[in-house]
């Protein structure tokens, strides 16, 4: 009986997961284009964005955000007790989570596009056995080259417990200010290995070939 219950739970989770990934793919309208964006024309990106007041008392609970030229986005946290100098001089080793080949394993990865004075981001969390996929739309208004402001946040999945059809997604967050940093993590991540997140299959294949080449070099 116990074995049958486990099998039933597995089948239900599998069916639910298939339906959810179909919804994720259908709603993933922002894609990697296989080329750099023009984000350097509007904001600084060689570092991170955060609310400076959140670190006033030495805490690290404030979520930080990074934008990469290739269209990648990641949000993350710094480790407890890390000094401002450590964050700036060796950012990769200061963030929560592990690094593998300079890839940030922990964090919310996404892809963005720029529309006039707004950066629109789709962020993803991959499903595990007990937790489903998540897909969020975030929007940041560009104030100037070193300041952005969160103005929109909404879960795009109806299967998500955070999806509120009648809830206004418009928000008024604190301004996030840019801090330059060295030793930035790579933009390589699990999301870029998914074929459906790319506009053109040829660009996805080129990216996967590059990843394989990096793995071969690492073994040598």
C-alpha positions in Angstrom: 0.0 0.0 0.0 2.9 2.4 0.9 4.6 1.6 -2.4 1.3 2.3 -4.4 0.9 5.6 -2.6 4.4 6.7 -3.4 3.8 5.7 -7.1 0.6 7.7 -7.1 2.2 10.8 -5.6 5.0 10.5 -8.2 2.5 10.2 -11.1 0.5 13.2 -9.9 3.7 15.3 -9.5 4.9 14.3 -12.9 1.6 15.2 -14.6 1.5 18.5 -12.7 5.2 19.2 -13.6 4.6 18.6 -17.3 1.6 20.9 -17.4 3.6 23.6 -15.5 6.6 23.5 -17.8 4.3 23.9 -20.8 2.9 27.0 -19.1 6.4 28.3 -18.4 7.5 27.8 -22.0 4.3 29.4 -23.4 4.7 32.5 -21.3 8.4 32.9 -21.8 8.2 35.6 -24.4 11.5 37.3 -23.5 14.3 35.3 -25.1 18.0 35.3 -25.4 18.8 36.8 -28.8 22.4 35.5 -29.2 23.9 38.9 -29.0 24.7 41.6 -26.5 22.0 44.1 -25.5 22.4 47.8 -25.4 22.2 48.0 -21.7 25.6 49.7 -21.3 24.1 52.6 -23.1 21.6 53.3 -20.3 23.0 51.9 -17.0 26.3 50.7 -15.4 26.6 46.9 -15.1 30.1 46.0 -13.9 28.9 45.5 -10.4 25.5 45.1 -8.6 22.4 47.1 -7.6 21.0 47.2 -4.1 19.3 49.4 -1.6 22.2 51.1 0.3 20.1 51.6 3.4 19.8 47.8 3.8 23.5 47.5 4.6 23.6 50.4 7.0 23.9 48.2 10.0 26.1 45.5 8.5 23.3 43.2 7.4 23.2 41.2 4.2 19.5 40.3 3.9 18.9 42.8 1.0 18.5 41.2 -2.4 21.1 42.4 -4.9 20.7 42.4 -8.7 23.0 42.1 -11.6 22.5 42.6 -15.3 24.8 41.1 -18.0 25.3 42.4 -21.5 24.1 39.1 -23.1 20.6 39.6 -21.6 21.1 37.6 -18.4 19.9 38.7 -15.0 20.5 37.3 -11.5 19.4 38.3 -8.1 21.4 37.1 -5.0 22.5 37.8 -1.5 25.9 38.4 0.1 27.2 36.2 2.9 26.9 37.5 6.4 29.8 39.5 7.7 31.3 40.4 4.3 32.8 43.9 4.3 32.0 46.4 1.6 35.6 46.2 0.4 35.3 42.4 0.0 32.1 42.8 -2.0 33.8 45.2 -4.3 37.2 43.5 -4.8 36.1 39.8 -4.9 32.4 39.7 -5.6 32.3 36.1 -6.8 33.5 34.8 -3.5 31.3 37.1 -1.4 27.9 35.9 -2.6 25.7 33.2 -0.9 25.9 29.9 -2.8 28.7 28.0 -4.4 30.7 28.7 -7.6 31.4 26.1 -10.2 33.7 27.3 -13.1 32.9 30.8 -11.9 29.2 30.1 -12.4 26.9 31.2 -9.6 24.9 28.1 -8.6 22.6 29.8 -6.2 20.3 32.7 -7.2 17.3 33.6 -9.3 18.3 33.7 -12.9 16.4 35.4 -15.6 16.4 37.2 -19.0 15.5 40.8 -19.7 14.7 43.3 -22.4 14.7 47.1 -22.4 11.7 49.2 -23.4 12.3 52.9 -23.3 13.1 53.8 -19.6 12.2 50.4 -18.2 14.0 47.0 -17.9 11.5 44.1 -18.0 12.9 40.9 -16.4 11.5 37.4 -16.4 13.0 35.4 -13.5 12.9 31.6 -13.1 13.2 28.9 -10.4 13.5 25.4 -11.7 11.2 22.8 -10.3 12.4 20.2 -7.8 10.4 17.1 -6.7 8.2 18.9 -4.2 8.4 22.5 -5.4 7.1 23.6 -8.8 8.4 26.1 -11.3 8.2 29.8 -10.7 8.1 32.5 -13.3 8.0 36.2 -12.2 7.9 39.4 -14.2 9.8 42.3 -12.6 10.2 45.8 -14.0 12.8 48.4 -13.1 12.5 52.0 -14.0 15.8 53.6 -15.1 16.3 56.7 -13.0 19.9 57.4 -14.2 23.0 55.5 -15.1 23.5 54.3 -11.5 20.0 54.1 -10.1 17.0 51.9 -10.9 13.7 51.5 -9.1 11.4 48.4 -8.8 8.0 49.3 -10.1 6.3 46.0 -11.0 6.3 42.4 -9.6 4.0 39.6 -10.6 3.9 35.8 -10.7 3.0 34.7 -14.3 2.0 31.2 -13.4 -1.6 30.4 -12.5 -0.4 27.3 -10.7 1.7 29.4 -8.4 0.4 30.1 -4.9 1.6 33.7 -5.4 -0.5 34.3 -8.5 -3.2 36.9 -7.8 -5.3 37.7 -10.8 -7.0 40.7 -9.2 -4.0 42.0 -7.3 -2.2 45.0 -8.7 1.4 44.2 -9.6 2.5 47.8 -9.5 4.8 48.5 -6.6 6.8 51.4 -5.2 10.1 50.0 -4.0 13.2 51.8 -2.8 15.8 53.0 -5.3 18.5 50.5 -6.0 21.9 52.1 -6.5 24.9 50.7 -8.4 28.1 49.6 -6.7 31.1 48.8 -9.0 32.8 45.4 -8.3 35.7 43.2 -9.5 35.8 39.5 -10.0 32.2 39.3 -11.3 30.6 35.9 -11.6 30.0 34.5 -15.1 26.6 34.9 -16.8 26.6 31.1 -17.6 23.7 29.4 -15.8 21.3 26.6 -16.0 18.6 28.8 -17.7 20.8 29.4 -20.8 21.1 25.6 -21.3 17.3 25.4 -21.9 16.6 25.5 -25.6 13.2 27.1 -25.2 14.7 30.3 -23.6 16.5 31.1 -26.9 15.0 33.0 -29.8 16.9 30.9 -32.3 17.9 27.2 -31.9 21.2 27.9 -33.7 22.3 30.3 -30.9 21.4 27.7 -28.3 23.5 25.1 -30.0 26.4 27.6 -30.2 26.1 28.3 -26.5 26.0 24.6 -25.6 29.1 23.9 -27.8 30.9 26.7 -25.9 29.9 25.1 -22.5 31.2 21.7 -23.7 34.5 23.3 -24.8 34.9 24.9 -21.3 34.3 21.5 -19.7 37.0 19.8 -21.9 39.5 22.6 -21.0 38.7 22.2 -17.3 39.5 18.4 -17.5 43.0 19.0 -19.0 
